[in-house]
Every structure is written in C-alpha cells, then in structure tokens.
C-alpha cells in the first residue's frame, strides 16, 4: 500500500488551532498544507505498480 495523502481527525491534530471547526481544519489542510505535486507523484507510482498486472504464479 502506498499512502498518497493522509488527514488525521484525531482531536489532538486540530483542536488547539481550530477547536471544533473541522471544516476549517479540512479547508486549510486541502488548500494550504497538502503538497499536491507530491501526492500526484505518489499516485502515479501507485498506478504504475497496479498497471504491471497480476503476477503469473504457477499452480502446483
């Protein structure tokens, strides 16, 4: 498994800065903290692995 991007909803992740405003926390995360170029590169790597196809494992 390759993680493309991760957002934690654990209370300690956002409470001090955003209190109970999860919407603002998600907005800041999505629009200011995520490196979308890095996420797209990870996704491209993951897709390359998926596109290799199923391994040919002989059945005994």
Backbone bond lengths (Angstrom), bond angles and torsions (degrees), N, CA, C in turn:
res aa  C-N    CA-C-N  psi(-1)  N-CA   C-N-CA  omega(-1)  CA-C   N-CA-C  phi
1 X - - - 1.441 - - 1.517 108.35 -
2 X 1.299 115.64 138.05 1.456 122.36 178.52 1.523 108.09 -119.57
3 X 1.315 116.79 121.14 1.465 120.73 -179.59 1.521 108.80 -80.94
4 X 1.329 115.84 124.24 1.459 121.54 179.95 1.516 109.73 -87.56
5 X 1.313 117.23 -44.85 1.462 122.54 178.33 1.528 107.32 -160.73
6 X 1.320 116.70 150.96 1.453 120.45 -176.62 1.520 109.95 -140.39
7 X 1.311 116.38 131.36 1.464 122.89 176.86 1.517 107.88 -122.19
8 X 1.337 116.83 120.10 1.452 121.38 -178.95 1.527 110.52 -89.80
9 X 1.332 115.70 130.69 1.457 120.20 174.91 1.525 111.03 -104.33
10 X 1.328 116.48 16.75 1.449 119.10 173.03 1.526 107.29 -64.52
11 X 1.300 116.38 139.45 1.460 119.59 -173.83 1.526 112.16 -57.52
12 X 1.336 117.66 -36.22 1.456 119.20 -178.81 1.523 112.29 -66.08
13 X 1.341 117.87 -18.17 1.461 120.99 -177.94 1.521 112.50 -73.35
14 X 1.307 117.75 -27.93 1.467 118.79 -174.62 1.522 115.21 -132.47
15 X 1.305 118.97 -13.95 1.467 120.48 -168.04 1.528 113.58 -61.51
16 X 1.333 118.79 -43.76 1.465 119.78 -176.19 1.519 112.38 -62.18
17 X 1.332 117.26 -37.52 1.464 120.00 -178.40 1.531 113.08 -89.93
18 X 1.335 118.04 -32.88 1.463 120.58 -169.74 1.523 114.41 -120.85
19 X 1.331 117.74 0.22 1.472 123.03 -177.11 1.518 108.88 51.67
20 X 1.315 119.41 -120.71 1.467 121.37 -178.83 1.526 112.71 -102.11
21 X 1.336 117.31 14.25 1.464 121.40 -178.04 1.528 110.31 -88.53
22 X 1.329 115.25 76.62 1.468 120.12 -178.79 1.526 111.53 -63.42
23 X 1.316 117.07 -33.42 1.463 120.86 179.90 1.518 111.98 -59.95
24 X 1.318 116.41 -44.50 1.468 120.38 178.95 1.533 110.03 -66.66
25 X 1.341 116.66 -39.19 1.464 121.53 177.65 1.527 110.57 -59.58
26 X 1.335 117.07 -46.27 1.467 121.10 179.42 1.526 109.98 -65.06
27 X 1.324 117.75 -42.20 1.464 121.78 -179.75 1.528 110.97 -60.35
28 X 1.326 117.07 -47.60 1.464 120.43 179.30 1.521 110.21 -63.97
29 X 1.319 117.00 -41.93 1.467 120.69 178.99 1.528 111.01 -60.29
30 X 1.319 116.38 -50.74 1.459 120.98 -174.83 1.520 112.85 -69.68
31 X 1.318 117.89 -35.00 1.462 120.77 -172.67 1.520 114.97 -101.23
32 X 1.342 118.31 -14.65 1.460 118.94 -174.68 1.521 114.58 -131.91
33 X 1.322 118.36 -24.94 1.457 119.78 -173.89 1.529 114.04 -103.65
34 X 1.319 117.04 -27.90 1.463 120.08 -177.20 1.525 109.39 -78.30
35 X 1.319 115.55 133.57 1.464 120.66 170.53 1.528 106.45 -88.92
36 X 1.326 116.09 96.42 1.462 119.43 -176.25 1.523 111.57 -66.23
37 X 1.328 118.42 -28.46 1.466 120.41 176.03 1.523 110.20 -64.20
38 X 1.334 117.32 -43.24 1.459 120.99 178.26 1.528 110.40 -66.29
39 X 1.330 117.63 -40.79 1.462 121.27 179.25 1.530 110.50 -63.84
40 X 1.335 117.58 -40.91 1.465 120.49 178.76 1.525 111.13 -66.75
41 X 1.336 117.22 -36.45 1.461 120.39 177.26 1.526 110.31 -65.30
42 X 1.334 117.03 -41.43 1.465 120.14 177.45 1.525 111.19 -64.42
43 X 1.322 116.09 -39.43 1.463 120.28 179.15 1.529 110.28 -65.19
44 X 1.316 117.46 -41.17 1.469 121.08 178.71 1.530 110.26 -62.10
45 X 1.334 116.59 -41.22 1.464 120.02 176.90 1.521 111.01 -62.29
46 X 1.330 116.33 -43.86 1.463 120.47 -179.88 1.523 110.96 -63.30
47 X 1.337 116.72 -42.73 1.462 120.38 179.08 1.523 110.92 -64.40
48 X 1.326 117.56 -36.02 1.467 120.62 178.39 1.521 110.67 -62.27
49 X 1.328 117.01 -39.81 1.462 120.22 177.96 1.523 111.06 -67.31
50 X 1.312 117.10 -41.27 1.460 121.22 -179.38 1.525 109.89 -65.19
51 X 1.328 117.37 -38.91 1.460 121.58 -176.79 1.526 113.25 -74.53
52 X 1.325 118.50 -2.73 1.448 120.52 176.56 1.524 111.28 -71.60
53 X 1.313 117.03 -19.08 1.454 121.25 178.97 1.521 111.37 88.77
54 X 1.298 114.70 174.37 1.454 121.22 -178.90 1.524 109.84 -74.31
55 X 1.315 118.37 140.61 1.457 119.95 176.82 1.524 110.24 -67.67
56 X 1.316 116.15 146.15 1.460 121.42 179.16 1.516 108.07 -90.08
57 X 1.333 116.60 95.55 1.455 122.49 -177.43 1.531 107.87 -102.31
58 X 1.329 116.91 118.03 1.473 118.08 -179.63 1.530 111.99 -66.33
59 X 1.293 116.54 141.81 1.450 122.13 178.55 1.531 107.45 -93.05
60 X 1.327 116.58 127.92 1.484 120.56 -178.14 1.499 111.10 -80.63
